[in-house]
Amino acid sequence: MTSQQLSDAELAGQPAAYWTGVAYEALIAYTRAQQAEKGYTQPQFWLLRNLSENDISPDGEGMTLPELQAAMASYIRPEDDLAGETEVLLGRGWLVRDAEDRLWLTKEGEQARVDLARNAPAIRATLHQGIADADYVTTLKVLQRLIRNAGGTVA
């Protein structure tokens, strides 16, 4: 399907599930390619974020790999290998593992999280190029309504 050849009336009849799926795959692929160019993966960044008391972690306490997988269940992709990504971060000294198999963010890991987060505005700027904030907000509101209409929950 290509929207280039469709009128507004034809676009109005297009299946949202198809277009949201295409958008999801394109956005994830772009984001991950940009992160790879900077030397890290999206799952590595998520691991750092979930272990940082300055980000997602409510208390900065260490977590086991199964706990991290559960915490990331809503956004981790099937091909993501958290165990392998954890080993990379352990090797970089950004994480340490204690005797109970809990992973902890190191000082270097926290600094890496802060440094890697600085890449997000440029990624967002490219993806949002040519899209007014008002149009973006409208799009998200429409998507939220579609989710609710389908019986889903909007967090």
Disulfide bonds with the S-S distance in Angstrom:
none
